[in-house]
């Protein structure tokens, strides 16, 4: 289910997961707060897809990958993201997609 264009990002996502695990030991409260943000946004994304009878539009598919970049930004910032991403930006894009 990973589009060809995202395959090149998988190694960075895996490195981000490793960094997250390393950092968890030192600041689990921070990790849990960020995880709650991601979980909330993921549920909102799933709800948006369900409203489209389970078929995500191209815009919602883009939001799905923004969520992956948000994970990198929140948990492994030193790996950088290819574009600016934040909780507020993802929320705004989800709202925009639902308004279409």
C-alpha distances in whole Angstrom, upper triangle without the diagonal:
4,6,9,11,10,10,14,14,13,16,18,15,17,20,20,19,22,25,24,25,28,29,29,32,34,33,31,32,30,27,27,28,25,23,24,24,20,20,22,20,16,18,20,16,15,19,18,15,17,20,18,18,14,13,12,14,14,16,14,11,13,15,12,12,16,15,14,17,19,19,20,23,24,23,24,25,27,24,24,21,21,22,24,22,24,24,26,24,21,23,25,21,20,24,24,21,22,25,24
4,6,8,6,7,10,10,9,13,14,13,14,17,17,17,20,22,22,23,26,27,27,30,32,31,30,31,29,26,26,27,24,22,24,23,19,20,22,19,17,19,20,17,16,20,19,17,19,22,20,20,17,15,14,15,13,15,14,10,12,14,11,10,13,14,12,14,17,17,17,20,22,21,21,23,24,20,20,18,17,19,21,20,22,22,25,22,20,22,24,20,20,24,23,21,23,26,24
4,5,5,7,10,11,11,14,15,14,16,19,19,20,23,24,24,26,29,29,30,33,34,33,32,33,31,28,29,29,26,24,26,25,21,22,24,21,18,21,21,18,18,21,20,17,20,22,20,21,17,15,13,14,12,14,14,10,11,13,11,10,14,15,13,15,18,18,18,21,23,23,23,24,25,21,21,18,17,18,21,20,22,23,25,22,20,23,23,20,20,23,22,20,22,25,23
4,5,5,8,10,11,14,15,15,17,19,20,21,23,25,25,27,29,30,31,34,36,35,34,35,33,30,31,32,28,27,29,27,24,25,27,24,22,25,25,21,22,25,23,21,24,26,23,24,21,19,17,17,14,17,17,13,13,16,15,12,16,17,15,16,20,20,19,22,24,24,23,24,25,21,21,18,16,19,22,21,24,25,27,24,22,25,26,22,23,26,25,23,26,28,26
4,6,7,8,10,13,14,14,16,18,19,20,23,24,24,26,28,29,30,33,34,33,33,34,31,28,30,30,26,26,28,26,22,24,26,23,21,24,24,20,22,25,23,21,24,26,23,25,22,19,17,17,13,15,16,12,11,14,13,11,13,16,14,14,17,18,17,19,22,22,21,22,22,18,18,15,13,15,18,18,21,23,25,21,20,23,23,20,21,24,23,21,24,26,25
4,5,5,7,10,11,10,13,15,15,16,19,20,20,23,25,25,26,29,31,30,29,30,28,25,26,27,23,22,24,23,19,21,23,20,18,22,22,18,20,23,21,20,23,25,23,24,21,19,17,17,14,15,15,11,11,13,11,8,11,13,10,11,14,15,14,16,19,19,18,19,19,16,15,13,12,14,17,16,19,21,23,20,18,21,22,19,20,23,23,21,24,26,25
4,5,5,8,10,10,12,14,15,16,18,20,20,22,24,25,26,29,31,30,30,31,29,26,27,28,25,23,26,25,21,23,25,22,20,24,24,21,22,25,24,22,25,27,26,26,23,21,19,20,17,19,18,15,14,16,14,11,14,15,12,13,17,16,15,18,21,20,19,20,20,16,17,15,14,17,20,19,22,23,26,23,21,25,26,23,23,27,26,24,27,30,28
4,6,7,8,10,11,13,14,16,17,19,20,22,23,24,26,29,30,30,29,31,28,26,28,28,25,24,27,26,22,24,27,24,22,26,26,23,24,28,27,25,28,30,28,30,26,24,22,22,19,20,20,17,16,18,16,13,15,16,13,13,17,16,15,17,20,19,17,18,18,14,14,13,12,15,18,19,22,24,26,23,22,25,26,24,25,28,27,26,29,31,30
4,6,5,6,9,10,11,13,15,16,17,19,20,21,23,26,26,26,26,27,25,22,24,25,21,21,23,22,19,21,23,21,19,23,24,21,22,25,24,23,26,28,27,28,25,24,21,21,19,19,19,15,14,15,14,10,12,13,10,9,13,13,11,14,16,16,14,15,15,11,11,10,10,13,16,15,18,20,23,20,19,22,24,21,22,26,25,24,27,29,28
4,5,5,6,9,10,11,13,14,15,17,19,20,21,24,25,25,24,26,24,21,23,24,21,19,23,22,18,20,23,21,19,22,23,21,21,25,25,23,26,28,27,28,24,23,21,22,20,21,19,16,16,17,14,11,14,14,10,11,14,13,11,15,17,15,14,16,16,12,14,13,13,16,18,18,20,21,24,22,20,23,25,23,23,27,27,25,28,31,30
4,5,5,6,9,10,11,12,14,16,17,18,20,23,24,24,24,26,24,21,24,25,21,21,24,23,20,22,25,23,21,25,26,24,25,28,28,27,29,32,31,32,28,27,25,26,24,24,23,20,19,20,17,14,16,16,12,13,16,14,12,15,17,15,13,15,14,11,13,13,14,17,19,19,21,23,26,24,23,26,28,26,26,30,30,28,31,34,33
4,5,5,6,9,10,10,12,14,15,16,18,21,22,22,22,24,21,19,21,22,19,18,22,21,18,20,23,21,20,24,25,23,24,27,27,26,29,31,30,32,28,27,25,25,23,23,22,19,18,18,16,13,14,14,10,10,13,11,8,11,14,12,10,11,11,7,9,9,11,14,16,16,18,20,23,21,20,23,25,23,24,28,28,27,29,32,32
4,5,5,6,9,10,10,13,14,15,16,19,21,20,20,22,19,16,19,19,16,15,19,18,15,17,20,18,17,20,22,19,21,24,24,23,26,28,28,29,25,25,22,23,21,21,20,17,16,16,14,11,12,11,8,8,11,8,7,11,12,10,9,11,12,9,11,10,12,15,16,15,16,18,21,20,18,21,23,21,22,25,26,25,27,30,30
4,5,5,6,9,10,11,13,14,15,18,20,20,19,22,20,17,19,21,17,16,20,20,17,18,22,20,19,22,24,22,23,26,27,25,28,31,30,31,27,27,25,26,24,24,23,20,19,19,17,14,16,15,11,12,14,11,10,13,14,12,10,13,14,11,13,14,16,18,20,18,20,21,24,23,21,24,27,25,25,29,29,28,30,33,33
4,5,5,6,9,10,11,12,14,17,18,18,18,21,19,16,19,20,17,17,21,21,18,20,23,22,21,24,26,24,25,29,29,28,31,33,33,34,30,30,27,29,27,26,25,23,21,21,19,16,17,16,13,12,14,11,9,12,13,10,8,11,11,8,11,13,15,18,19,18,20,21,24,23,22,25,27,26,27,30,31,30,32,35,35
4,5,5,6,9,10,10,12,15,16,16,16,18,15,13,16,17,14,14,17,17,15,17,20,19,18,22,23,22,23,26,26,26,29,31,31,32,29,29,26,27,25,25,23,21,20,19,17,14,15,13,10,10,11,8,6,9,10,7,5,8,9,7,10,11,14,16,17,15,16,17,21,20,19,22,24,23,24,27,28,27,29,32,33
4,5,5,6,9,10,11,13,15,15,14,17,15,12,14,16,13,12,16,16,14,16,19,18,17,20,22,21,22,25,26,25,28,30,30,31,28,28,26,27,26,25,23,21,21,20,17,15,16,14,11,12,12,9,8,11,11,8,8,11,12,11,13,14,17,19,19,18,18,18,22,22,20,23,25,24,24,28,29,28,30,33,33
4,5,5,6,9,10,12,14,15,14,18,16,13,16,18,16,15,19,19,17,19,22,22,21,24,26,25,26,29,30,29,31,34,34,35,31,32,29,31,30,29,27,25,24,23,21,19,19,17,14,15,15,12,11,14,13,10,9,12,12,11,15,16,19,21,22,20,21,21,25,25,23,26,29,28,28,31,33,32,33,36,37
4,5,5,6,8,11,12,12,13,16,14,11,15,16,14,14,18,18,17,19,22,22,21,24,26,25,26,30,30,30,32,35,35,36,33,33,30,32,30,29,27,26,24,23,21,19,19,17,15,14,14,11,9,12,11,7,6,9,9,9,13,15,18,20,20,19,19,20,23,23,22,25,28,27,27,31,32,31,33,36,37
4,5,5,6,9,10,10,10,13,11,8,11,13,11,11,14,15,14,16,19,19,18,21,23,23,24,27,28,28,30,32,33,34,31,31,29,30,29,28,26,24,23,22,20,18,18,15,13,14,13,9,9,11,9,5,6,10,11,11,14,15,19,20,20,18,17,18,21,22,20,23,26,25,25,28,30,30,31,34,35
4,6,5,7,10,10,10,13,12,9,12,15,13,12,16,17,16,17,20,21,20,23,25,25,25,28,30,30,31,34,35,35,32,33,31,33,32,31,28,27,26,24,22,21,21,18,16,17,16,13,12,15,13,9,10,13,14,14,17,19,22,24,23,21,21,21,25,25,24,26,29,28,28,31,33,32,34,37,38
4,6,6,8,10,10,14,13,11,14,16,15,15,19,20,19,20,23,24,23,26,28,28,29,32,33,33,35,37,38,39,36,36,34,35,34,33,31,30,29,27,25,23,23,21,18,19,18,15,14,15,14,10,10,13,13,14,17,19,23,25,24,22,22,23,26,27,26,28,31,31,31,34,35,35,36,39,40
4,5,5,6,8,11,9,8,12,13,12,13,16,17,17,19,22,22,22,25,27,27,28,31,32,32,34,36,37,38,35,36,33,35,34,32,30,29,28,26,24,23,22,20,18,18,16,13,13,14,11,8,9,11,12,14,16,18,22,23,22,21,20,20,24,25,24,26,29,29,29,32,33,33,35,37,39
4,5,5,5,8,8,6,9,12,11,11,14,16,16,17,20,21,21,23,25,26,26,29,30,31,33,35,36,37,34,35,33,34,34,32,30,29,28,26,24,23,22,20,18,19,17,14,14,15,12,9,11,14,15,17,19,20,24,25,24,22,20,20,23,25,24,25,28,29,28,31,33,33,34,37,38
4,6,6,10,11,9,12,14,15,15,17,19,19,20,23,24,24,26,29,29,30,32,34,35,36,38,40,41,37,38,36,38,37,36,34,33,32,30,28,27,26,23,22,22,21,17,18,18,16,13,14,17,18,19,22,24,27,28,27,25,24,23,27,28,27,29,32,32,32,35,37,37,38,41,42
4,6,9,9,10,12,14,14,15,18,19,20,21,24,25,25,28,30,30,31,34,35,36,37,40,41,42,39,40,37,39,38,36,34,34,32,30,29,28,26,24,23,22,21,18,18,18,15,12,14,16,16,19,21,23,27,28,26,24,23,23,26,28,27,28,31,32,32,35,37,37,38,41,42
4,6,6,7,9,10,11,12,15,16,17,19,21,22,23,25,26,27,29,31,32,33,35,37,38,39,37,38,35,37,36,34,32,31,30,28,26,26,24,22,21,21,18,16,16,16,13,11,13,15,16,18,20,22,26,26,24,22,20,20,23,25,24,25,28,29,29,31,34,34,35,37,39
4,5,5,6,9,10,10,12,14,15,16,18,20,20,22,24,25,26,28,30,31,32,34,36,37,34,36,33,35,35,33,30,30,29,27,25,25,23,20,20,20,18,15,16,17,13,11,14,16,18,20,21,23,26,27,25,22,20,19,22,25,23,24,28,28,28,30,33,33,33,36,38
4,5,5,6,9,10,11,13,14,15,17,19,20,21,23,24,26,27,29,30,31,33,35,36,34,35,33,35,35,32,30,30,29,26,25,25,23,20,21,21,18,16,17,17,13,12,15,17,19,21,22,23,27,27,24,22,19,18,21,23,22,22,26,27,26,28,31,32,32,34,37
4,5,5,6,9,10,11,13,14,16,17,18,20,22,23,24,26,27,29,30,32,34,35,33,34,31,33,32,30,28,28,26,23,23,22,20,18,18,18,15,13,14,13,9,9,12,13,16,18,19,20,23,23,21,18,16,15,18,20,19,20,23,24,24,26,29,29,30,32,34
4,5,5,6,9,10,10,12,14,15,16,18,20,21,22,24,26,27,28,30,32,33,30,31,29,30,30,28,26,25,24,22,20,20,19,16,15,16,13,11,12,12,8,7,11,13,15,17,18,18,22,22,20,17,15,14,18,20,19,19,23,24,23,25,28,28,29,31,33
4,5,5,6,9,10,10,12,14,15,16,18,20,21,22,24,25,27,28,30,31,29,30,28,30,30,28,25,25,25,22,20,21,20,16,17,17,15,12,15,15,11,11,14,16,19,20,21,21,25,24,22,19,17,15,18,20,19,19,23,23,22,25,27,27,28,30,32
4,5,5,7,9,10,11,13,14,16,17,19,20,21,23,25,26,27,29,31,29,30,27,29,29,27,24,25,24,21,20,20,18,15,16,17,13,12,15,14,10,11,15,15,19,20,20,20,23,23,20,17,14,12,15,17,16,16,20,21,20,22,25,25,26,28,30
4,5,5,6,9,10,11,12,14,16,16,18,20,21,23,24,26,27,29,27,28,25,26,26,24,21,22,21,17,17,17,15,12,13,13,10,8,11,10,7,8,11,12,16,17,17,16,20,19,17,14,11,9,13,15,14,14,18,19,18,20,23,23,24,26,28
4,5,5,6,9,10,10,12,14,15,16,18,20,21,22,24,26,27,24,26,23,25,25,23,20,21,20,17,16,16,15,11,12,13,11,9,12,12,9,9,13,15,18,18,18,18,21,21,19,16,13,11,15,17,15,15,19,19,18,21,23,23,23,26,28
4,5,5,6,9,10,11,12,14,15,17,18,20,21,23,25,26,24,25,23,25,25,23,20,21,21,17,16,18,16,13,14,16,13,11,15,15,11,12,16,17,21,21,21,20,23,22,20,17,14,11,14,16,14,14,18,19,17,19,22,22,22,25,27
4,6,5,6,9,10,11,12,14,15,17,18,20,21,23,25,23,24,21,23,23,20,18,19,18,15,14,15,13,10,12,13,10,10,13,12,10,12,15,16,20,20,19,18,21,19,17,13,10,7,10,13,11,10,14,15,14,16,19,19,19,22,24
4,5,5,6,9,10,10,12,14,15,16,18,20,21,23,20,21,19,20,20,18,16,16,16,12,11,12,11,7,9,11,8,7,11,11,9,11,14,15,19,18,17,16,19,18,16,12,11,8,12,13,10,11,14,14,13,16,18,18,18,21,23
4,5,5,6,9,10,10,12,14,15,16,18,20,21,19,20,18,21,21,19,16,17,17,14,12,14,14,10,12,14,12,11,14,15,13,14,17,19,22,21,21,20,22,21,20,16,14,11,14,16,13,12,16,16,14,17,19,19,18,22,23
4,5,5,6,9,10,11,12,14,15,17,19,20,19,20,18,20,21,19,16,17,17,14,13,15,14,11,14,15,13,13,16,16,14,16,19,20,24,23,23,21,23,22,20,16,14,10,12,14,11,10,14,14,12,14,17,17,16,19,21
4,5,5,6,9,10,10,12,14,15,17,19,17,18,15,17,17,15,12,14,14,10,10,12,11,8,11,13,10,11,15,15,13,15,18,19,22,22,20,18,20,18,17,13,11,8,10,11,8,7,11,11,9,11,14,13,13,17,18
4,5,5,6,9,10,11,12,14,16,17,14,16,13,16,16,15,11,12,13,10,8,11,11,8,10,13,11,11,15,16,15,16,19,20,23,22,21,19,20,19,18,15,14,11,14,14,10,10,14,13,10,13,16,14,14,18,19
4,5,5,6,9,10,10,12,14,15,13,15,14,16,18,16,13,14,16,12,11,14,14,11,14,16,15,15,18,19,18,19,22,23,27,25,25,22,24,23,22,18,17,14,15,16,13,12,15,14,11,13,16,15,14,17,19
4,5,5,6,9,10,11,13,15,13,15,13,15,16,14,11,13,14,11,11,14,13,11,14,17,15,16,19,19,18,20,23,24,27,26,25,22,23,22,20,17,15,12,13,14,10,9,12,11,8,10,13,11,10,14,16
4,5,5,6,9,10,11,13,11,12,9,11,13,11,7,9,11,8,7,11,11,9,12,15,13,15,18,18,18,20,22,23,26,24,23,20,21,20,19,16,15,13,14,13,10,9,12,10,7,10,12,10,10,13,14
4,5,5,6,9,10,11,9,10,9,12,14,13,9,11,13,11,9,13,14,12,14,17,16,17,20,21,21,22,24,25,28,27,26,23,24,23,22,19,18,16,17,17,13,13,15,14,11,13,15,13,12,16,16
4,5,5,6,9,10,9,11,10,13,16,14,11,13,15,13,12,16,16,14,17,20,19,19,23,23,23,24,27,28,31,30,28,26,26,25,24,21,20,17,18,18,14,13,15,14,10,12,14,12,10,14,15
4,5,5,7,9,9,10,8,10,12,11,8,11,13,11,11,15,15,14,17,19,18,20,23,23,23,25,27,27,31,29,27,24,25,23,22,19,19,17,17,16,13,12,13,11,8,9,11,8,7,10,11
4,5,5,7,5,6,5,8,11,11,7,9,12,11,10,14,15,14,17,19,19,20,23,24,24,25,27,28,31,29,28,24,25,23,24,21,21,19,19,18,15,15,16,14,10,12,13,10,9,13,13
4,5,5,5,7,8,11,14,14,11,13,16,14,14,17,18,17,20,22,22,23,26,27,26,28,30,31,34,32,31,28,28,27,27,24,23,21,22,21,18,17,18,17,13,15,16,13,11,15,15
4,5,7,9,9,11,14,14,11,14,16,15,15,19,19,19,21,24,23,24,27,28,28,30,32,32,36,34,32,29,29,28,27,24,24,22,22,21,18,17,17,16,12,13,14,11,9,12,12
4,5,6,7,8,12,12,10,12,15,14,15,18,19,19,21,23,23,25,28,28,29,30,32,33,36,33,32,28,28,27,27,24,25,23,23,21,18,18,18,16,13,14,14,11,9,12,11
4,6,8,10,14,15,13,14,17,17,16,20,21,21,23,25,26,26,29,30,31,32,34,35,38,35,34,31,31,30,30,27,27,25,26,25,21,21,22,19,16,17,18,14,13,16,15
4,6,9,13,14,11,12,15,15,14,17,19,18,20,23,23,24,26,28,28,29,31,32,35,32,31,28,28,27,28,25,25,24,24,23,20,20,21,18,15,17,18,14,14,17,16
4,6,9,11,9,10,13,14,13,16,18,18,19,22,23,23,26,27,28,29,31,31,34,31,30,27,26,26,26,24,25,24,24,22,19,20,20,17,15,17,17,13,13,16,14
4,7,8,6,6,9,10,9,12,14,14,16,18,19,20,23,24,25,26,27,28,31,28,27,23,23,22,23,20,21,20,21,19,16,16,17,14,12,14,14,10,11,14,12
4,5,5,6,9,10,11,13,14,15,17,19,20,22,23,24,26,27,28,29,31,28,27,23,22,21,22,20,21,21,21,18,16,16,16,13,11,14,12,9,10,12,10
4,6,5,6,9,10,11,12,14,16,17,18,20,22,23,24,26,27,27,29,26,24,20,19,18,19,18,20,20,20,17,15,17,16,12,12,15,13,10,12,14,12
4,5,5,6,9,10,11,13,15,15,16,19,20,21,22,24,25,25,27,25,23,19,18,16,17,15,17,17,17,14,12,13,12,8,9,11,9,6,10,11,10
4,5,5,6,9,10,11,13,14,15,17,19,19,21,23,24,24,27,24,22,19,18,17,17,15,16,15,16,13,11,12,12,9,7,10,10,7,9,12,11
4,5,5,7,9,10,11,13,14,16,18,19,20,22,22,23,25,22,21,17,17,16,17,15,17,17,18,15,12,14,15,11,11,14,13,10,13,15,14
4,5,5,6,9,10,11,12,15,16,16,18,20,21,20,23,20,18,14,13,12,14,12,14,15,15,12,10,13,13,9,10,13,12,10,13,15,14
4,5,5,6,9,10,10,12,14,15,16,18,19,19,22,20,18,14,14,13,13,10,12,11,12,10,7,9,10,7,7,11,10,9,11,14,14
4,5,5,7,9,10,11,13,14,16,17,18,19,21,19,18,14,15,14,15,12,13,13,15,13,9,12,13,10,10,13,14,12,14,17,17
4,5,5,6,9,10,11,12,14,15,16,16,18,16,15,11,11,11,13,11,13,13,15,13,10,13,15,12,12,16,16,14,17,19,19
4,5,5,6,9,10,10,12,14,15,14,17,15,13,10,10,9,10,7,9,10,12,9,7,10,12,9,10,14,14,13,16,18,18
4,5,5,6,9,10,10,12,14,14,17,15,14,11,13,12,12,9,9,9,11,10,7,10,12,11,11,14,15,14,16,19,20
4,5,5,7,9,10,11,11,12,15,13,12,10,11,12,12,10,11,12,15,13,11,14,16,14,14,18,19,17,20,22,23
4,5,5,6,9,10,10,10,12,10,9,6,8,9,9,7,9,11,13,11,10,14,15,14,15,18,19,18,20,23,23
4,5,5,6,8,10,9,13,12,10,8,11,10,9,6,6,7,10,10,8,11,13,13,14,17,18,18,20,22,23
4,5,5,6,8,9,12,11,11,10,13,13,12,10,9,10,13,13,11,14,17,16,16,19,21,20,22,25,26
4,6,5,5,6,9,7,7,7,10,11,11,10,10,12,15,15,14,17,19,18,19,22,23,22,25,27,28
4,6,6,5,8,8,7,7,10,10,9,7,8,10,13,12,12,15,17,17,18,21,22,22,24,26,27
4,6,6,10,10,10,10,14,14,12,10,8,9,13,13,13,15,17,18,18,21,23,23,25,27,28
4,6,9,9,11,12,15,16,15,13,12,13,16,17,16,18,21,21,21,24,26,26,27,30,31
4,5,6,8,10,13,15,14,13,13,15,18,18,18,20,23,22,23,26,27,27,29,32,32
4,5,6,8,12,12,11,11,11,14,17,16,17,19,21,21,22,25,26,26,29,31,32
4,5,9,12,14,13,14,15,18,20,20,20,23,24,24,26,29,29,29,32,34,35
4,7,10,12,13,13,15,18,20,19,19,22,24,23,25,28,28,28,30,33,33
4,7,9,9,10,12,16,18,16,17,20,21,20,22,25,25,25,28,30,30
4,5,7,8,11,14,16,14,14,17,18,17,19,22,22,22,25,27,27
4,7,9,13,16,17,14,15,18,19,17,19,22,21,21,24,26,26
4,6,10,13,14,11,12,16,15,14,17,19,18,19,22,23,23
4,7,11,11,8,10,14,13,13,16,18,17,18,21,22,23
4,7,8,6,7,10,11,11,13,15,15,16,19,20,21
4,5,5,6,9,10,11,12,14,15,17,18,20,22
4,6,5,6,9,10,11,12,14,15,17,18,20
4,5,5,6,9,10,11,12,14,15,17,19
4,5,5,6,9,10,10,12,14,15,17
4,5,5,6,9,10,10,12,14,16
4,6,5,6,9,10,11,12,15
4,5,5,6,9,10,11,13
4,5,5,6,9,10,11
4,5,5,6,9,10
4,5,5,6,9
4,5,5,7
4,5,5
4,5
4
